[in-house]
């Protein structure tokens, strides 16, 4: 199981994730409603940190092409996109900006799981997330059991450390943010504990 730590906002958080081999570090780049939002200048600074094997992800909600063009110039490996897009539109973004795509689906009910079919030919990774955006809401992770194994599955939605064993049997990648915060601020100890727990689970499997 791989892990993405999302909503990072300072160098200590990023360096901690890299040092403990997080697979992805995520940054909220165009959604100021979120308390995890960072400015363009901050994004430049954080993505200039040597990422080693960790990959950097820029998170966008209904992005304008001008926004993607601006952020494509910084050190991001992936664009993570929320919104209503077709395979053709995602392929156009990929080719225009030379970025891999994590396409995020917001899950409220079981039927929403199957939204992946409209984007599976273009997205590199599909994220099944809650409907909360800036809020850390839960949904029934068992719903993704019906997704074929050839689809790379990333899941998010208030996934706490005690759920990791279950998640490891359901998904390829866990995406976590709110569960690693104390009073809406990333907690370094929670990040360390979470990544170390993932390491232990992977060692057993």
C-alpha positions in Angstrom: 0.0 0.0 0.0 1.3 3.4 -1.0 0.5 6.6 0.9 -0.2 10.2 0.0 0.0 12.9 2.7 -2.1 15.8 1.6 -2.6 19.4 2.6 1.0 20.1 3.5 1.9 23.7 4.2 5.4 24.0 5.5 8.9 22.6 5.0 9.0 20.6 8.2 5.9 18.7 7.2 7.3 18.0 3.7 10.7 16.9 4.9 9.2 14.6 7.5 7.1 12.9 4.8 10.1 12.5 2.5 12.3 11.2 5.2 9.7 8.5 6.0 9.2 7.5 2.4 5.7 8.8 1.8 5.0 8.1 -1.9 3.2 11.4 -2.5 3.0 14.8 -0.9 -0.1 16.9 -1.8 -0.6 20.6 -1.9 -3.9 22.5 -2.1 -3.3 25.1 -4.8 -6.5 26.8 -6.0 -9.0 26.3 -3.2 -8.8 29.1 -0.6 -11.9 27.8 1.2 -9.6 25.1 2.6 -7.5 25.8 5.7 -4.8 23.7 3.9 -4.6 26.1 1.0 -1.2 27.6 0.1 -0.1 30.4 -2.2 1.8 30.0 -5.4 5.0 31.4 -3.8 4.7 28.9 -1.0 4.1 26.1 -3.5 7.2 27.1 -5.4 9.2 27.0 -2.1 7.9 23.6 -0.9 8.2 21.9 -4.3 11.8 23.0 -4.5 12.7 20.8 -1.6 14.5 17.7 -2.8 11.7 15.1 -3.0 14.0 12.1 -3.5 11.6 9.3 -4.4 8.5 11.1 -3.2 6.3 12.6 -5.8 4.6 16.0 -5.6 0.9 16.4 -6.3 -0.9 19.7 -6.9 -4.6 19.6 -5.9 -7.1 21.6 -7.9 -10.9 22.1 -7.7 -12.5 22.9 -11.1 -9.2 24.5 -12.3 -9.1 27.1 -15.0 -6.6 26.4 -17.8 -4.7 29.5 -16.8 -4.2 28.1 -13.3 -2.9 24.8 -14.6 -0.6 26.6 -17.0 0.8 28.7 -14.1 1.3 25.7 -11.8 2.7 23.4 -14.5 5.9 25.4 -14.4 6.7 24.3 -10.8 8.0 20.9 -9.7 4.8 18.9 -9.7 4.6 15.3 -10.8 0.8 15.0 -10.7 -2.2 17.2 -11.1 -5.1 16.0 -8.8 -8.3 17.3 -10.2 -11.8 17.6 -8.8 -14.6 18.5 -11.3 -16.7 17.3 -14.2 -14.4 16.2 -17.1 -14.3 13.8 -20.0 -11.5 11.4 -21.0 -10.8 13.7 -23.9 -10.5 16.8 -21.6 -8.2 15.0 -19.2 -6.0 13.7 -22.0 -5.8 17.3 -23.3 -4.6 18.5 -19.9 -2.0 15.7 -19.7 -0.6 16.4 -23.1 -0.6 20.2 -22.7 1.1 20.3 -19.4 3.1 17.0 -19.3 1.6 15.9 -16.0 0.2 12.7 -14.7 -3.4 12.9 -13.5 -5.1 11.8 -10.3 -8.8 12.2 -10.9 -10.9 12.6 -7.8 -14.4 11.3 -7.4 -16.6 12.6 -4.5 -18.6 9.7 -3.0 -21.9 10.3 -1.3 -23.8 7.1 -2.2 -22.8 3.7 -3.4 -23.8 4.5 -7.0 -21.2 7.2 -7.1 -18.4 4.6 -7.0 -19.0 3.8 -10.7 -18.3 7.4 -11.8 -14.7 6.1 -12.5 -15.9 4.6 -15.8 -16.2 8.0 -17.4 -12.6 8.8 -16.8 -10.8 5.4 -16.5 -9.2 5.7 -20.0 -7.3 8.9 -19.2 -6.6 9.1 -15.4 -3.4 7.6 -14.2 -4.8 7.2 -10.7 -8.5 7.4 -9.6 -9.2 8.7 -6.1 -12.4 7.8 -4.4 -12.9 10.6 -1.8 -15.7 11.9 0.4 -17.9 14.7 -0.6 -16.3 17.1 1.9 -13.5 18.8 0.1 -12.1 21.0 2.9 -14.0 18.8 5.4 -12.8 15.3 6.4 -15.9 13.2 5.9 -16.2 9.4 5.9 -17.9 7.1 3.5 -18.3 3.3 3.2 -14.9 2.1 1.9 -16.4 -1.4 1.3 -18.1 0.0 -1.8 -14.9 -0.1 -3.8 -14.8 -3.9 -3.6 -16.6 -4.0 -6.9 -13.9 -2.0 -8.7 -11.7 -4.2 -11.0 -8.2 -5.0 -9.9 -6.6 -3.5 -13.0 -7.8 0.0 -11.8 -5.3 1.8 -9.5 -7.4 2.7 -6.5 -6.6 5.6 -4.1 -9.0 6.3 -1.2 -9.5 9.2 1.1 -12.1 10.4 3.6 -11.0 10.8 7.2 -8.9 7.7 7.2 -7.5 7.3 10.7 -4.5 5.1 11.6 -6.7 2.4 13.1 -8.4 1.9 9.7 -5.1 1.2 7.8 -5.3 -2.6 8.1 -8.7 -2.6 6.4 -7.7 0.0 3.8 -4.6 -2.1 2.9 -7.0 -4.9 1.8 -9.2 -2.6 -0.3 -7.0 0.0 -2.0 -3.6 0.5 -3.6 -3.0 4.0 -2.1 -4.3 5.7 1.0 -4.7 9.5 0.9 -4.8 11.2 4.3 -5.0 14.7 5.6 -7.4 15.6 8.3 -6.6 12.6 10.4 -3.0 13.9 10.8 -4.1 17.3 12.1 -4.5 18.7 15.6 -6.6 21.8 15.7 -6.5 22.0 11.8 -2.7 22.0 11.8 -0.6 19.1 10.6 0.8 17.2 13.6 4.4 15.9 12.9 4.0 13.1 15.4 0.8 11.9 13.8 2.5 12.0 10.4 5.4 9.9 11.7 3.1 7.4 13.5 0.9 7.0 10.4 3.8 6.4 8.0 5.5 4.0 10.3 2.2 2.1 10.6 1.9 1.8 6.8 5.5 0.5 6.7 4.7 -2.2 9.3 1.6 -3.3 7.4 3.5 -3.5 4.1 6.2 -5.5 5.8 3.6 -8.1 6.8 1.9 -8.3 3.5 
